Amino acid sequence: MARYILQISYDVLPGRREEFLSLAQEMKAHFGVAKKKDYALYELKGKGLSVVEQFVCASKEEFDVLEDDLDERGEALVDRLTGLIAGGSARYATLVEL
C-alpha cells in the first residue's frame, strides 16, 4: 500500500523564531504524541526561518481524513502558527509513494 506524505512549507516571520520554536514543541507533542501521527518539523539547512512540516500517512484513507481529524487543540495550534508565517500563507505538497 502506498504511503502519502503531506508537506507544508513556510517562512517564519523575522524576529519570531523563538516563539515559533516554542510552538513547534507544542505541535510535535500534540500531533506526534497525543494524536499519534507520523509528524515532524524540519528547518531548511542554512535558512533558519524556512520550515517544512511533514505528515506521513500509511494509506490514502489515513491521508484523506487528516484534515477532518483536527481537534480543537490542533485548530488552536494552527491558528497560532498562521500568525507567525511570513506572508500569511504556506505552500502544500502531497507526495505519493511509487
N, C-alpha and C positions, 0 to 999 in steps of 0.2 A: 504494500500500500504506500503510495507516495506521500511524503511529508510536505507540508505547506509552511512557508515562513513569511511572516509579515514583518517588514522593516519600516520603521518610522524615523525619518531623518529631519533634523532641525538644528538651528544655531541658537545658543543661549545668549540672551542679551548681555552686552558688556557690563561688568560690574555686578552681575547677579550669579556668578559662578558658585560661590559658597552656598547661597540659598538653594541653587539647583542641586548641588551635591547632597545637601540635607534631604531635599525632596526625593532625590534618586534613591536614597536608602529606604525611605518610606515606601516608594513604589516597588522596589525589589522585595521588601518584606510582604507587601500586600499581594502583588501579582504572583511572585515566585513561591512564597511560603503559604500564605493564607488561602489563595485561590489555586495553588498547585499548578501553575502554568510554567512551561519552559520559557522563562523570561530573563532577558539580560539587557544591560545598557552598555554601550561601547562609546569610547571617545576616539575620534579620528586622530591618529598619531600626528603630532605636530600642530594640531588645530584644537586647542583646549576648550573651545566653545562650540565645537561641532560634535553632535551626538547622534548615535543610531540606537534606537530601541529595537529589540527583536523578540518576537514570539515565535516559537517553533511548535507547530501542531502536528500530531501524529496522523491525522487524516483530514480529508476535506470536510467531513462533518464537524470535527472539532474546530476547524478554521471558520466554518460558516456560522457557528454560534459564538465566536469570540466576542463580538461587539454586544450581543444580547446578554452575555454573561457579566456585563459590567454592573456592579452593585453600587450603592450609594457612596461607599468609601472610595471605590475606584473612580467614580464620577468626580468626587471632590478632589482627588489627586490630579486627574486630568485637567480640571478647571484651574487648579493652581499652576500646573505646568504651562498651560496656554498663556498665562500672564508672564512667563519667563522666556517665551520663544520670540526671537528677533523676527520682525515682520508679521508676527501673529499666525503664521501658518507653517505646517510641516509637509514633507514630501513622503508619499507612501509607495512602497513596492511590495508586490506579492511574488514570491518565488515558489515554484512547484518542482519537486524532485523528479528527475527523469528515471 
